[in-house]
Amino acid sequence: MSLKFIAGLLIGATATAAILYFLETEEGKALTAKLKAEAGKVEEDILAMADDMANDPHAFMNDLEKQVDKATS
């Protein structure tokens, strides 16, 4: 094995260990909880958007076009 490969493995293992250590601290656990909560909100938004699209696709497309126009103007 080359020296660069071994160095890459060591750097990767060290970074992984540091991340895992951080995630076990109170701050890491708080961050994980916050990320899970945000992911739940995103999931709810996506599901609501899918329902809107399935129930009335024309209204959904009109709303989407308005949002795009607003964002690009």
Buried (B, 14 or more C-beta within 10 A) or exposed (E): EEEEEEEEEEEEEEEEEEEEEEEEEEEBEEEEEEEEEEEEEEEEEEEEEEEBBEEEEEEBEEBEEEEEEEEEE
